[in-house]
Amino acid sequence: MERPIKDRTALKRSCETLERIVEISAQDQERAARLVARSFYKILRQNGFTQNQIINVAEHLLDGLIRDMKGPGTDDLTEQAQPEIKAAVK
């Protein structure tokens, strides 16, 4: 389900800010990860995403990470891991 973006200009500014945070904080990866996660969460919430939708986004991020770590042919790993992910969030 696609969600309309409330303000494209604000979204663009948020994305640019997110990129700057990543660039500036590259020397401190832990800090960068924390800042990027908080900023991304804030962008999603400001654009009307519910907590369940944000969890869905997180699942897709994890799926991409798992595919990169495991290599080709691992498209269904997230489907196998979803019960564990959902249980961890509850």
N, C-alpha and C positions, 0 to 999 in steps of 0.2 A: 504494500500500500504506500503510494507516494504521498508525502506531506508537503503542502505548499509552504514555501519559505516566506516568512513574514516580511522581512526587509533585506533585499539582496545586497544593498550597500553596506548594511551593518554586518551581514554575513561575510562579505568580502573583507571588510576591515578586521573582523575576528580571525579570519584565515590568515591574513597578512601578519597579525599579531602572533598567531600561533607559530608561523614560520620564523618570525624574529626570535621568539622564545627558544626554539630549537637551535637556531644559529648561535645565539648569545650563550646559551647554557651548554653548548657542546663539550666544554671542558669539564663540566660537572654533570655526569650522566644521570645520577640519582635525582638531582635537583631538576634537571631538564624533564625527566620522566614525570615527576610530580607536577611540574608546571603545565606540561602538555596535557596530562590527564585532566587536571582541574579546568584548564581553559576549554578543552574539548567538551567536557561535561557541561560547562556553563553555556557554551554555544548551543548545544543540543537542547538544554532546558529553555533557553531564551527563544528558541524556535518551536517550542511547544511539544517537544518529545516527552512522552511519559516515562516513568521508571522502567516499565516493561519494554518499551521500545529501545531505551538505552541499553538494557541488558541484551537485547537482540543485536544491537550494534557491537557490543563487547564480544558476543559469541562469534560474530563475523570477523572481528579483529583477531581473535584467538584462532579461528579457522585458518586465516591467512598465515599466521605465525606457524601453526602446526604444519601446514602444507610446505612452507619454506624450509622448515626443519627436517621434515621427513622426505621431501622430494616429490617427484611426480607420482600420480596414482593414489593420492591420499585425500581425495575430495570428501569422502564420507566420514572422516575422523571426527568432525564437530558433531555430526548426528549421533555418533557413538558416545561422545563425551557430554552431550547436552544434559542428561540426567544429573551428572556430577556437577556440572556448571550451575544448573538451576538449584540443586541442593545446597551448594556453597553460598548462593546468594540469599537463600531464605533465612 
